[in-house]
Amino acid sequence: MGTIRNGANGGFSGKAGSVIGSSWNNISYIKGLPKLSNKPASEAQLMQRARFGAVMTYLGPIKDVLMLGYKGQTSNRATGFNMGVQHALNNAVTGVYPYFSVDKSIIQISKGTLQAPADVTLVSTTPEDLVLSWMPQINDLTAFVDDRVYVLIYNAPQNLFMIYTAIATRTEGTTTITLPASFSGQEIHVYMFYQSRDGGRQSNSVYKGPFTVA
């Protein structure tokens, strides 16, 4: 595969004879047409596809969250989504082929140098209200009073994600999240991380759950 430099001809997209033009991350490429193969996939290939499918089923709907959560951590042109998926493939896949699933407690939706949330607790005494609390832990290097709180909630019975952005600051130590009425009595999984006020740094995410809403 060759990279097309900007020049008189420029880049192109689509099929042209025996080559295909495409671009990714503002870089244009050309590559040959793939060779067709009638060879059946090996058991190892099928297993890897099943593992990847399990991860994508869970993480696919939150691509934008991963892009935000891994901001600044990308390397070798990998996107935040790629990094979140790779972490899950390496650490969170459980089960035996072909029945793979992901361990939700190991999924990491954010990675960075800010100090991660500590002593996170969940309380739900009335339907539609979820009280999320944490220890602020302020310092001058990695934990600032105005770090913003991001929360991702996954409702398992409904297979539904909800993202709550910048809903509090680190120093507040608590916030009340309003949940849909349909969440009452159902199991949820909660992820929390911090982002700096200027949006340039994140913390690792922490997980709490499974938790049953009142």
N, C-alpha and C positions, 0 to 999 in steps of 0.2 A: 504494500500500500504506500503511495507517495503523497506528500503534502504539496498542494498547489500554492505557490507563492503569488502574491498580488503582482500582476504585470499587465502586459498588453492584452492577453487573453482572459485574465481573471479566472475566477472559479466558476463551476457550473453545478447544477443539481439535476439528478435524474440519470437515465440510462443513455449512453452514447456508444453504440456498437457493442464491444466486449467489455466496456468499463462502466462503472457507476460513479457519479459525482455526488458528494454529500458534504455536510459541514457539521461541526460540533464544537461548542465553546469558541465560536467565531474563527475556527480554523477549517479550511477547505481540504477535502481529501478526494483521491480517486482510488478505486479498487476494482479488481477484476470480478467478473461474475462468479458466484460460488459454483463449485462443481457438484453436480447432483450425485447422490449416492443411494443405492438400494440396500446398503448394508444395514441390518437392524441395529438399533441402539443397544449398547452393552448394558449389563445390569448396573455397572457403576454409573453410566450416563443416566440411566433411568432414575437411579437413586438421587443423583445430584439434581436432576430436574424436579423431583418430588420435594427435596429439601428447599430448593429455590421457590417452588410454588407455594409452600407453606409460609415462607417468609413474606412473599409478595402479597399473599392473601391478607396478612395482618398489617403490613407496613404500606402497601400500595395506596390506601386512602389518605395517608398522612404524609405524603411526599413533601408538601410545602412546610410542614412542621419540622421535618428532618433537615430540609434546606436551611431553615432558620437555626435550628438547634446545633448544627455542625458548622455554622458560619465561621470562617477563619481557620478551620481545621483541615480543609481540603488540601490535597497534594497530588502531584502527577495528574492534574486535570480531573481528578475524581470529584464528583459533586457531593454535597452533604447527604443526599439521598443514597448515593452509592455507598458512602461510608457507614450509614446506618444499617443498610442491608447487609454489608459485609460483616459488621459486628454481630448481627443476628445470626448469619450463616455460621460464623465461627464459634458462637457461644450459646445461642438460645434455642437451637433446634433439638427437639426431643422426640422420642418414639422410635418405632421400627418400621422400615420400609414395607409397604407404601403409606403407612399411617403416621406421617410426620405432623407435628404441630410445633408451636413456639411457646417457650416458657416466658410468660408475660413479665415476670419479675426480673428477668435478665435483660430484656429489651432496653436499650439506651437511646433515648430520643434527642439527647443533647450532650455535647462534649466541649469542655473549655477550661480556662484557667481560673475562673472565678471560684470562690469557695462554695461548695455544694450545699444545698439545704440540709439542715440537721434536725434530728428529733421531730420529724414530721408526724402529726397525728390527725386523724379524721374523726369527726363526731357528727352524727345525724340523729336528731331527736324528733324532728318534725319533717313530714314529706316536703320535698322540693328544696330543702335547705341542707347544705353540706358545709360544716365549719372546718376549715383547714388551718392548722396552727403549726408553727415551727420556731426554733431558737434562732434569733437574728444573727448572732456572732459577727459583729462589726470589727473591721480592722482597716488600716490605711493602704493595704497592698492588694488584697484579693476579695474583700467583702465590704461593700460600700452601702451607706444608708439608703441611697436611692436606686439600688439594683432593683429591677422590675421582676415581678413574679409571673411566670407562665405555667399554666396547668393544662394537662391533657387528660381527659377522662374517656375511658372505653367502657361502654355498656355491653356486657357479654351477651345477655339474652336478645338484645336488639341488634347486635353487631353494628354498633354506632359509636363513632368518635365525636367528642366535643372539645374544642380548644378555647381556653379563656386566656386572653393576652393582656399583659400588663395590668393585672387586676389588683395589685397591691405592690408595696415596696418591701424590701428585706427588713427594714427596721420596724415595720408594723407588727410582724410576728403572727398575724392572724388575718383571715378574710373569710367571708361567708359567700359561698357560691350558690346561686339559684339554679336548681336542676329542673328539667321537664317533669311534670306531674307523673308521666308514665314510668319514670325511674323508680318510683316508690316500691320497696320490697325486692328490688332487683340488684344483682351483683355488678359492681363496677371495679375498674382498675384505674389507679390514679398515678400520673407522672407529674413531677414538678421540677422546674429549673429556674435559675436566675439569668437575666440578661442585663448588662450594664446600661445606664441611662442613654449613652450615645450609640448603643447597638453594636459596639465593636467586640464585646466579649460575652461569653456564656459560661455557665457552670455545667458540670456533669448533671444529668438528671437523676432523680431518686424516685423509687417506686413504692407505692403503698397499696396493699390489697391482697387478695380480693376483699371487698368491703360491701356490705349490704345496706342499701339506703332505707331509711325509716319509711 
